[in-house]
Amino acid sequence: MGLYLNRNQQQVGPYEIEQVNQMLESNQIDIKTLGWHDGMGNWEPLSFPTFSSFGISLPKQSIASSTQNQGMQSRTNQTDGRTQLIKSRGGNFTISSSIVEAFTFFKLNPIGSIAWLVITSALSSTGVGLLLTPLLGVNFFSCAKRFREQGQKMEIGELFDFSNAIEKILGPLVIAFIILVGFLFFIIPGIVLSMWWTFSPCVLADRPELSFLEAMNESRIAAKGKWIKLITLFVAIGFLQILGAICFGVGLLVTIPVGHLALYFAYAQCKK
């Protein structure tokens, strides 16, 4: 495989995977170095799971340092005890890469992904359990965030993270209710609101310090100018579910988690 790197604002390569791993070990490059190979839609940091699936091995020191720096940056952004909002402007996403990233996550985390679907389906059939499905959905996105940024594989127990549970549960439910009212009375406002707030659960997973009202605002900013692509993404996800149903329904064990995750990976690309 020929892998190209962006070094000093110049494209270099192609390199074999072994060469890239050696450069990482010798600190000639780091996990923030952008990489690309034929078939990718965009340049991405080597820390992304796209490259781990190719065999890129990230030095543990680099991952720990990156995580520490992110924590320091988060603390630096706090003012009067409250994290400032960092607007998600200017980014965009591609439908194909969002779905590919979702498939990559599923391929490397099949048990956890199917467990999310089974548990969510079981809870949805009960009254009280139905209230927990938004929580599990946001936590599933949180697993995707850690995998994308740190290469950390999913553990089933992470689905039951009850930190900020009120925001994770009430936020998506309130948003769904408002959108439903919009569709019942005026179809166009319903579409507008659903496009505005479609990324809200993703924002809650990405930035748990925000309230769901702040997450709604961040979602609106991230989705701005991307309505047609979002609608097309939903159509593509629906087509995936049809393909999954054709395979005697067994394929839905794959396509439903992948469709759910594709939304988060689209949001993550919009943050760039």
N, C-alpha and C positions, 0 to 999 in steps of 0.2 A: 504494500500500500504506500502511495506517495503522499506524505503529509507536508503541507506548506506552513511556514511560521511567519509571523509578523514581528520583525526585529528592527528596532530603530526606525519604525514607519516604513520599512521596506519588506517586500515579500521575498523569502528565501526558501530554498528547498528544490525539489521534494526530498524528504527524509524518510527512512524506514522507522518503524515503531521503536526498534532497539536503539537507534541513534537518538531519538527524542528522549527516551528514558535515561540514557547516559548523560545527555545535556541537563536534564532535570537534577540528576544526582550530583553533577559537578557544579550546579548553580550557574550554568551558562544561560539558562532560561529559568522562569519560575511558573507557578500555576496560573498566574494572570496573563501569561503570554498567549496571544491569540493564535489559533490554529485553524486550518481549513483543509478539506480534501474534496475531491471531485464528488459532487452529489449533494453537498451541504448548501443550504440557502444563504447562510451568513457565517462570518468569522466568529468563533466562540473561544472563550478562555479554556485552557487545557484542564481546568478543574471541573468542567462540565462533564456529566455522565456520558455524553456522546463519545468522548475520547476514552473513558475508562472501559467502555464496551469494545474498543479497538485494541486494548491492551496497554494503554498508557498507565504507568504506575506513578502515583503522586507520592513524593517523600512525605513521611508523617510530620516532619518538622515544619514543612511548608504549609500543610493543612492546619496544624495547630497555630502557626503564626498568623495565617489568614483569618482564622476564627477569632483570635485575640484582637487583631486589628479591627475586625468588624465590631467587636464588643466595645473597644475604645472609641470607635467612630460613633457608635450609638450613644454612648455616654456624653461625648462631646456635643452631640446635637440636642442635648436636653437643656431647656431653659425654664427656670422657675419650677423645676420638678416635673416638667411635662415635655415629652419628645415633640420636637417641631415636625410639622408635616413636610415631607419631601415630595414635591409634586412629580408625578410620572408623566413627563411631557416628552414629545418628540420620538418616542419609540414606536415600533411597528412589529407585526408578526406575520409569519407565513403559515398558511393552513397545513401544508405538507410537513413542515418541520415540527409544528405543534403536535401533530398526530404521530410523527416518527419518534419524537421524544417520549410521548406517552407509551408507545409500544416498547421503547427501550426500557422504560421504568418497569412495565409489566413483565417483560422478559427476565429482568434481574430481580424482580420482587413478586413472583407469581402467587405465592401462598398468601402474603399479606393483602394483595390486591383482591384475590377471590374472597378472602375472609371479610374484607370490607363490604363486598357485595352481599355475601350470605348474611352477615350480621345485620346490615341495613335492611335487607328484605325481611328478615325475621322480626325486627323491631317495628317495621312499618305496618305489620299486621296486627299490632297491639295499640291500644289507645295511648298509654303513657310512653311506650317505647317509641312511638312516632315522633315525639318531641326530641328524641336523642339523635335522630337521623341527620339534622343539620350539623350537630356537633361532630359526628363521625365524618361528615363530608368535609368540613373545614380541617379536621385533623388529618384526613387523607391528603389534602392539599399541603399540609405542613410536612408530611413525609416526603412529598414530591419536592418541596423546597429544599429540605436537607439533602436529598439525593442529588438534586441538580447542582447545589452550591458546594457540597462537601463530599459527594460520592457515598454518603451514608445510606446503607440499606435499611429497609423498613422493618420494624418490629410490630407485631399485632397489638401489643400493649399500648403503643403510641396512639391508637385510635381512641383510647379511653382517657385522653388527657383532659381533665375537667378544669384546667386553668382558664380563666376568662370565659367560663361556660355560659354565662348569661348573654354575653355579646355573641358568642358562637351560635347559640340556640335562637334567641329572640331576634337577632339581626336578620338572618335569612328568612325567618317566618314573617316578620313585619314587611320586609321587601316583597316577598311572594304575595302577601295579602294586598299591598298597594298596587302591584302590577296586575293582579287578578281583577281588582276593582276597575283599573284603567281599561282592561280588555272588555269587561262586562258592559261598561257604559259608553266608552269611546275606543274603538279599536286602535286608532292611531296613537293616542296617548299611552295605551298599553304597550305598544311596540317601542315607543320612545323611552319609556321608563325601564323596560326590560333591557334595552341596549345600554342605557346609562348605568344601570346597577348590576349588570351581569357579572362583573369582576369582583363584586363586594365580598363574597366568601373567600376569594383568592387573596384579597387584601388583608382580611382578618387572619388568614393563615400566614401571610408574609410578614405582617406587622401587628402582632397581637396586642401591642400597647395602645392601639387605636380603638375608639368606640365604633359601633357599627354606623353611626351617623357620619363620622369621619371617613370610615371605609367606603361609604356610599359616595362621598365627594371624590375620594381618590379614584374610585371605579369610573366615575363620570369623566374624569380627566384622562385616565388611561384609555378609555373607549372612544374618546372624541375623534371624529373623522374616520372611524373604522367600522361603521355600522354595516356596510355592505359586506365587508370581509367577515364580520361576526355572524351575520345571517348565513353566509356561505359556509362558514365553519360548522354551524348548527345543522345545516343541510347535509354536510359531509359526515357529521357524527350520526345523524339519522340513517344515512345510507349504510354506515358501518353496522348499526343495529339490525338492519334488514339482512345484511350478510350473515350476521351472527345467528339470527333466527332461522335462516335457511338451513344451517347445519344442525337440524333437529333441536335447536335451541341451546345446544351445548356451547356454540360459539359466543353466546351472550356472556358467558363467564369471562371472556376476554374483552369483547367489544364494549360492554357497559363500563368497566373500570377505565378502559382506554379513552372512551368518549368523555368521561368525567375529568380525567387528568389532562386531556387535550386543552381544556379551558384554562387550567392553571398555567400550562406551559406557554399558551398564547399570551396570557397576562405577563408572565415572566419576561417574555421577549419584548413586550411593550415598555418595560421599565428601562430598557437599554438607552 
